[in-house]
Amino acid sequence: MRMIHLRSRQQQQQQQQQQQPQQARSQQGQGQQQQYQQHQGQRGQDRRGGNRDRDRDRDRRDNREGDRSNEYQGRYAYESDQQAPTYMGVPMTEAAASSAGISWSADLDQVPDQVKQFIVYFRSKFRDSNIEEVHNLYEDTFNKLSQRYFKSQEWPSASVIAPLVDSDPIFLTFYKELYFRHVHANTQPLLSHRVDAWTNYCELFNLFFSKEMVDLDLPPSWIWDVIDEFIYQFEAWCQFRSKLKNKSEEEIQYLKETDHVWNVNTVLQYLHALVNISNVVSYLSNGNMPVGSADPTDEENFDLSSVSGYRYIGYFSIIGLLRIHCVLQDYRLALMVLQPLDLDDANPLYTQVSACHVALFYYVGFSYLMLRRYEDAGRVFSTTLMHIGRLKQYHTKSYQYDQINKRNDQMLALLAICLSFIPQDVEDSTFGLLREKHTETMARLRANDQALYEELFTYASPKFLSPAPPDYDNIAAETNANVEAGKLQLALFMNDVKQQVLLPEIRSYLKLYRTINISKLASFMDTDESLSRSHLLCLKHKSWTVVGSAEEYPLAGSFHALDGVHFYIDNDIVHIADAKEETKYGEHFIHQIERLDEIVTNQRIRSIFRAKGGSGAGQYYKNSRAVNRTGDRGDRGNRRNYRYNAAAGIGGGNTAGGARK
């Protein structure tokens, strides 16, 4: 016990001895800090005169910026004033509206102030044809307000918000298009909603036919969404109309009396009329140049294709016709309507909207698949998937972002089907994505898993429609025509799958021989000679198909033999031709060199932006000279510059994270 007390006492003494120097050092440090603060205070007094001048300049600059932002302060926020509750000259309350002699409804008081300001500002920029601002309001602000205030309910009707926009008929027509689109996407639309949406689309298209849209301009994304939503609501109407057992007698009677609503012939007529009024076919055939005059005052020679709004709606209507003919199972006509389009153009119009780009080639590829042009379908799917992989991350705010992701998964499934039928070369990135998501799927398809073929086709195919209305007088015996249309297409596809069950096995046997007797081949396959001869003829038939290219219009092409095995039958002997192809190393190396050049160029651009962001400019200049002198040394210098900029904090962690992404 005494030893323990002695040790504890010694430890206390050691701690006290250690604390004394620390306290001394702390007091010394505090004194140095006070001296430093006094020194800095003296320097601050010396600089105060210069700071006062800079503060005055900054205040003047802020005042100028504040004057410019008074039009729409905070984008869609304003400071309400009980004396004058107006925004951009528009009353925001019932009292202010009555004093201004403007009609006001009680429902308008229930609309949030932020939504009122958005509608007023939206209409102002819509009338000014400010495409950039309208695009931001349409793509970003409208969706944010929908999520905040109308996530599971409707936006205010056009009659309610009419006082805010001076009852502008053109703006209200486009507002109702957004209104009904929101209803279909977030709520369960009623029969009245579907009928009113049809009436509004007719009024909207009539604005183009009456040339009232010549002086107004819209973002291409909105114009595409108008056509896309028009066709989607037509499909939704066909699905709604075919389900008679869940409807009341009044609804069935109304459907019988309003057969013109969402009629397939009328829908097609509207799309063809938009193509004709826009004169986009002549525009495309003339090298993407208007044929006539671009001056609206020249009534005789004025070409509406010179107006971007008309040009886009005509172009997108052609793609809309492709979609309708595809869901109506007329695949040859679906590809035929695309004949005016140059899909291999350097800057085609469909690239302006990513959702349009994806939809176009999805329906083109699916039409190729159903026409048994599997090589063309694989080429289209592979190219489009590579495009989606490059651009998908830049469209996260788009209204069509979820649809693009869904199309990406569907095209992967369809590409797996095409490769199981006819092996072909695909891009490395696409093949890696396919191997990542469908490794087991590809193995099961090679083993001829027919249940998996059926599952993939059902998932990846569009929703097929029957253009004919149901029999309203015989509800009990009426079947869903749209479901029957899907079953018919599935049966046709599965019939082709069954015909190719033994073809991979026959192909593998033929690769082992130069000549083989049919009886011997039949013994390998455990079949008789007649059936084996039939399989050989089937293989020869399936090996020849129409193959096109990206430079030709979609229906063009010529017959080619797709398999690496070429044979002919002489009596009972199968003669296999030597079809060894020389390996083309040149194309492979050229492709890899182009990829390397692209990577180096992108790395240089990133280094330039990082160098301009801070004090690393001098270091970047030295390293960029190393890049210019030699590729190998330059690449090392580029990487060294990247590490230097990261250490110096140029671009920050977000830049590095963005590069990794």
Summary of the structure (lengths in Angstrom):
residues: 661
radius of gyration: 34.8
end to end distance: 66.2
largest distance: 118.3
contacts: 1870
relative contact order: 0.04
helix: 69%
strand: 4%
